[in-house]
């Protein structure tokens, strides 16, 4: 994986979905067949309007006898919490954390599904090699903070923890440099020991 930044970089592109009128047995069959624990529910226009999860099915279906008459529309959690493919990985993680969600449907600008992102997908960024993370941190700092030619900055990364040392221009705050470093996917922490120019 090279330089993941957005949901599109880590999401699963195949989408298993259900129609509003899909019976619960059909939904369960799809979940088992594709090994997923939830499916987005689509309107007649193909837009994501809700999500049916295993918890929705187990919590609302009273018994086997009535399963044939229960549909995705009556089971789904709505409105659906979705994310755009261009959303940042950190933004998607915050959205999942706030809603205690395990996955999010990824939608295009018209609300149609283009993928699904799970907690596991977002965790992939922490498997990036330290050298790659260091390269991204260096790029962010040099692009946004440090004038061209002033490269008296050292970026070290060990197990995702970034240490910044060297000299910063007087116009640049250490707090801002650390915030930029922490925003790089795969960074677990950042510390700095700067001198000013």
Secondary structure, 3 states (H helix, E strand, C coil): CCCCCEHHHHCECCCCEEECCCEHHHHHHHHHHHCCCEEEEECCCCEEEEEEEHHHHHHHCCCHHHHHHCEHHHHCECCCCEEECCCEHHHHHHHHHHHCCCEEEEECCCCEEEEEEEHHHHHHHHHCCHHHHHHHHHHHHHHHCCCCCCCCEEEEEECCEEEEEEEECCCCCHHHHHHHHHCCCCCCEEEEEEEEC
